[in-house]
Amino acid sequence: MRPGSQSPAKGKRSMSMFAVRIGTPDYDQSPAAAGGLRQALPGGRELLLETRDRPAPLRQLQLPDGHLLILGHPLLSGQNRDDDALRDLATRLPADPVAAVAGLDGQFALAWISADGERVVLATDRFASYPLYYHQAKGQQLFSTDYRWLSERLADRRIDDQAIYDYLFFTTVPSNRCLHAGIRRLLPASLLLAEAGRERCQRYWQPDFHHDRIDRETLEQQLRASLEEAVQACIRPARCGGFLSGGLDSSTVCGLAGTSAPGFPVYTMGFDEPGYDETAYARVTARHFGLALHEYQVTADEVLARLQEVTAALPEPFGNPSLLSTLICAQVAAADGIELMLAGDGGDELFAGNERYAKQLVFERYQRLPQPLRQRLLDPLGRWLGRRELGGLVGRAGSYLRGANTPLPRRMYRYNLLERYAPAAALQPGFLARIDSDAPLAYLERLYQTPEAGDFLDRLLYLDWTVTLADNDLRKVRAASELAGVHTLFPMLHLPVVEVSMRIPSAWKLQGGRLRAFYKRALRDFLPEEIIRKPKHGFGVPVGGWLRRHPELRRLVHARLARLKQREILAPAFIDRIITAQREGHSVYFGALLWPMFMLECWLAEHAPDYGAGR
């Protein structure tokens, strides 16, 4: 905790949202909420509309032929929140929804409903930074940016077993699947057209990786210009601040904000665990750009105190422990009167900043060896070594050959919990019989093959745009921020920045296996040298160390896991095996595996206590 500061305010906040139901009045007799409406439609149907416009802004426009709702910060024809551009969008959406939505930038979720309720267009931005959910059954259409609003109106609130398995694989429920079997999530860069009882989803934008034959200096200048433009587009008259971890991206975003707003307030989290506290780097950035730095130290006690609050607020289970540090950071900012936060999420996935990319480059080099050498000598050697438990250099060589012969994207997930331990060993037989254990890897394969052009790195980056950003990090930051009562924008995800990133050759992004090589060179005269050279970290939470040294947190986690063993999901012996490995072996690695299981049980106990019990 910074000197003189108080603990950040807690308490459930109302999140920004819009929600629509089109159907017969007997489905839902509850009155429209404040700020909403209930309107009769032809054929004995009705339109029910509910909205909340804090902390994120919500725009509404009603024209004779339809009703337009936009949540967030879309950039309309280069102008943000421009009434004429909004009216033009509402006019173009019915005629050509793909072209109309493709012309938008920024972060948003939108819905257009025809005046007679017969036609609906839903869309979310290129990274689905605002989730949008939908459900259709028995003549009723429901869609909302608020998952809980929709789930509470389901006639059948059955939990989807496959969604539980996918959660255990990814630590979040991915893709268009949701925890409740009747709800679907709109995918990034996609729109849904609903008409005459039929729904059709399609993409309005595709990644276009084309490595320009352009001189490096020009491309560096274009990157810097696009970043400056993106940050300026995000800064609002509202009281604005920034998340500052001290890494490349948060330092870039906050530094650019500080150049136009001296004393720009920024917020960072510290920890009392070795290797997790990054406040020294945040101070370097703050001094360099003249930012007003606010520090707060997160403890296991504070995390413990917020678990119930977070569990009650989450619409679905979420296993990334940094949700808690992000929430606390946002609460500190909200207590200072901050209304809008800027975050640096996205840079690593655009400009190759994750260690796994460099590791895959090492494996890909194997594929460049002459095919006869691989097929006649090295591949058989790898299979022979794989049948033996060998240590040292020989064992590592065998592991490398096995990895090199595992195709992407499966290779990148070799150490996933449910890949490292076979599903038959990890899951209870009844649960295993009801799910498709190959579904997560099939989803990853579809993402990996989505770009029409590009090399292995381009495809991995695009995969992470969905799996790491849309399915995980953006949901985390959005949920934590809105729970704290602030709104967050992501300048790195503005289209001009994304377009520049797709033109940078992979050999420049990952030059010599060095992460973010092009980006660091391009920003070398802007960012402090210490930030350019620092290792990657972020707002991680040291749950492994806390589980060893904090008895109360350890007791709670073990008690919840004991309850999880009584559900027909994970095999009790498997849970015990991970608990023992965390206690006696690699506490950080196995702590990261235990936490999603713990959060799953916390969520089920709060929202679906009977799931998996007594089957």
GIRATA-V579277 format. One line per field, one symbol per residue. ss: DSSP state (~ for helix, > for strand, _ for the rest). phi: phi as a letter, one per 20 degrees, with the letter a starting at -180 (. if undefined). psi: psi as a letter, one per 20 degrees, with the letter a starting at -180 (. if undefined). A space follows every 10 residues. Layout:
ss=???
phi=???
psi=???
This chain:
ss=__________ ______>>>> >>>>~~~___ ______>>>> >~~~>>>>>> >>_____>>> >>>__>>>>> >>>>>>__>> __~~~~~~~~ ~~~~~_~~~~ ~~_>>>>>>> >>>>____>> >>>>______ __>>>>>__> >>>>__~~~~ ~_______>_ ~~~~~~~~~~ ______>__> ___>>____> >>>>>__>>> >>>_______ _____~~~~~ ~~~~~~~~~~ ~~~~_____> >>>____~~~ ~~~~~~~~~~ ____>>>>>> >_______~~ ~~~~~~~~~_ _>>>>>>>_~ ~~~~~~~~~~ ~~~_______ _~~~~~~~~~ ~~~~~____> >>>___~~~~ ~___~~~~~~ ~~~~~~~___ ~~~~~~~~~~ ~~~~~~____ _~~~~~~~~~ ~~~~_____~ ~~~___~~~~ __~~~~>_~~ ~~~~____~~ ~~~~~~~~__ _____~~~~~ ~~~~~~~~~~ ~~~~~~~~~~ ~~~~__>>>> ~~~_~~~~~~ ~~~__~~~~_ ~~~___~~~~ ~~______~~ ~~~_______ __~~~~~~~_ ~~~~~~~~~~ ~~~~_____> _~~~~~~~~~ ~~~~__~~~~ ~~~~~~~~~~ ~~~~~~~___ _____
phi=.fgmedgffd pfdfegacbc ccrffffbef fffgndbccf cgmmebddcc bcdceefcdc bddgercdcc docfddlnde leffffffff fegffbffff ffeecncacc bccffemecc cdbcffclfd fcdbbcalmd dcbaedgfgf ffdffdeffe gffffffffd mbeemefcfe gedcdffglc cdddblmdcb dbedbcfcec ffecffffff ffffffffff fffefcfffd bbfcenegff fffffffffd cgmgfcccdd cedgndedff fffgffffdm eeeddbeedf fffffdgfgf gfeffcfbee ffgfffffff fffffenfdc ddcegoffee cmddgfffff fffffffefg ggfffecfff ffffffeced dmffffffff ffffeeffeg gfdfdfgeef dggfeedfgf fgfecdfefg ffffffffef gfbpeffgff ffgfgefeef ecfffgffff fffencdccc gfefggffff ffeeggfefc fmmeflgfff ffdfedefgf ffefffboef deffffffdd gfffffffff fffffeeece fgffffffff fffddeffff ffefgffgff fgfffedbfe fmdmf
psi=pqpjrrpqqr qpqpqqqqpp ppaqhihoiq qqrpiaqopq rqkjrqpppq qpkphqqppq pprhirpppp pbmqookipp kphghghhgh hhghgmhghg hhiqaaprpq pppqhjjipp pqqraijlho qpqqpppljp ppqqiogggg hijphokppo hhhgghghgi jqorbiqrhp hiqqpprqkq qppppljqqp qqqipqqnoo oqmqqggghg hhggghgggg ghhhprhqoq aqpoijaggh hgghghhhhi npkppqpqqr qjppihojhh hhhgggghjk qoppqppprh ghghhigggg ghhphqqpjo iihghggggh hgghhjjphp qpqjqhghih jmjphhghgh hghhhhiiqp ghgghhgggh gghghhjqnq abhghhgghg hgghjpqqih hikhjqgjhg pqhhhhqqgg ghhiroiigg hhghggghig phrqahgghh ggghhgggfg ifghgggggg ghhikrqpqn hhjqghgghg hiipqhhhgl pkjpqkgggh ghjhjgqqhh hhiqqqealq pmhghhhhin hgggggghgh hhhhiiqmeq pghgghghgg hhhicnhggh hhhhghgghg hggghghmhi pjpk.
